[in-house]
Amino acid sequence: MRAALIVGIDHYMHVSPLFGCVNDAHSVNAVLGRDDGGSLNFDCNLLTGTGPNNLIQRNELKDSIEELFKKDMDVVLFYFAGHGYIEASGGYIIASDSDRGDSGISLTDILTYANNSPAKNKIIILDSCHSGQMGDSPGQETANLAEGITVLTASSKEQYASEENGRGVFTTLLVDALHGSAANLTGDVTPGSIYAHIDQSLGAWEQRPVFKTNVKQFVSLRKVSPRISTSDLRKIVDFFPVAGFEYPLDPTYEPEEKGRDEHMPSPIEENTKTFAVLQQYNRLNLLVPINADHMWNAAMESKACKLTSLGEHYRRLVEKDRI
């Protein structure tokens, strides 16, 4: 089982309001609740602070976080969008009724709950200012994460988290990643691929996301429709039985009659079916034609194709029965 606590706070009693955090929380809740095919993903508890009659008080927030990390599940995930605060003693996330920064929830306390959690995988995602402090103790340069914990934050501990067009810059990229922009070929979106997507999307002068983890392997946070069927991907070892193998082509692989001269052989159905799969590999950067501009040229000129480094990676995964 998988559980997520998703919190977004716009309204604050004693500090300046925010304007995109509740929207962000709803977006994260919507994308995490179901996989791409509609199957249940995370069982989500959504808390939002929208106004004076809908506050997320400190005690409620603290109790909800503690309850989440007490769950003995495969994955528990905590997402927070709202104000953050940092001082010499550490960092905090701020509840609606907090009258000063250090009266929020301590990031150290949150990490303690996660470190002591019986859950197999603990994911902490913070879209708040100074959130990069998460996992660090004052005076320490390395994070103190128990096994199974992953932390992804909107900015470093020195930076602010930005909002644009009524949404957090970080969470906009996070949701985009979960919708499939960060998916691998089998349709899995992992914390590592999410970080890579966000990191590549932000420039050197913008807020820098922070990624900290202590895991033996990444867990998939969401499944999306794969860009190639598993059955077609697994054929890669049939076409390329060993590393560096070059697959020979000839005009019988190209289904179109156009462009042939009278001496060229006609298409063979079995070969054209194989060629269709090889062309999928080419579009996914798994394969390239050798000494030819395009796959069509490689076939019509009786040349060959070979796997890219990415293609070799997936060939090894299939060979080891990992896909």
Secondary structure, DSSP 8 states (H G I E B T S, - for coil): -EEEEEEEE---SSS---SSHHHHHHHHHHHHHB-TTS-B--EEEEEEE-BTTB---HHHHHHHHHHHHT--SSEEEEEEES-EEEETTEEEE--TT-SSGGGSEEHHHHHHHHHT--SSEEEEEEESTTGGGTT--TT-SS----TTEEEEESS-TTS---EETTEEHHHHHHHHIIIIIT--TTSEE-HHHHHHHHHHHS-TTS---EEEEE-SS---SEE---SS-HHHHHTHHHH--STT-EEE--GGG----TT--TTS----HHHHHHHHHHHHHHHTTSEEEESSSSHHHHHHTT-EEEE-HHHHHHHHHHHTT--
